[in-house]
Amino acid sequence: MEERDKISGLRRNILLTMSIFFVVQCAIFLTFALVVGFESQYWTIFLPISTGFHILILILLLLFQNDFYIESTGQKLDRINLANIITLSRVSSMPTLLVLVIAAKEYSIRLPVLILIALIFLTDFFDGLISRKTNQVTKIGRIMDSVSDYALLIVLSIIFQYYLLIPGWLFWLIIARFGIQGLLMAVLMIIEKRIEPKSTFMGKVTIASIMVLYTLEILRVILQAPSHLAFRIAEWIVAIIIVIGIFDKIASFFDTLKSKPSAP
């Protein structure tokens, strides 16, 4: 009975949490829209995208409700913990960020949008820190953290290419990196019937290097600094790391397949 109560409580908490996040994202968008005056133009774009996106995340969380447990103890959760809430806040902001970037092409909100991106970046640091400090590392948290990192960097890559802050070749290299990652994960899901997030050292270095480069680009725009040779060198260094990371992911994929027990 206690187990059923926990599952029921978790479902209610997931529904409540995602509803709150949806309302918060609507409030953030409307704050930008009403101040600048583009609510009538972009609200009809934002609302269906954000609604569909939050419904999709809600469905995925309910499907993976069995992964809401603390990995060190196996304790099942009856609610989303603080670290996972921070991660979800990052995921929840993706549609808002995309539509605001589109609007920033016509309206003077570029600097506030870049500040918003910087704040979203910070959540990636705090969720991991909190989960480790409080011994609240969960399997669903690791899954969401990986997905949110990829989603955030894909969205940011589109944004940076949209404003020509990064060269086209680097954009397509980054997209290829995440496309290969998604394909390999899909194959493993078909074979193993589960998502098992597995980070490699080079994978972490790749994600960190892209985030550092994007942070530097954001600071450059905010400070209105010219694009020096140092930024071009940084882009090439990141590109080399990404290429090495692609081969590392492929090698890790085949290692995973080899380590999978053969069917009797």
Buried (B, 14 or more C-beta within 10 A) or exposed (E): EEEEEBBEEBBEBBEEBBEBBBEBBBEBBEEBBEEBEBBEEBBEBBBEBBBEBBEEBBEBBEEBBEBBBBBEEEEBBBBBBEBBBBBBBBBBBBBBBBBBBBBBEEBEBBEBBBEBBBEBBEBBEBBBEBBEEEEBBBBBBBBBBBBBBBBBBBBBBBBBBBBEBBBEEBBEBBBEBBEBBEEBBEEBEEEEEEBEBBEBEBBEBBBEBBBEBBEBBBEBBEEEEEEEEEBEEBBEEBBEBBBEBBEBBEEBBEEBEEEEEEEE
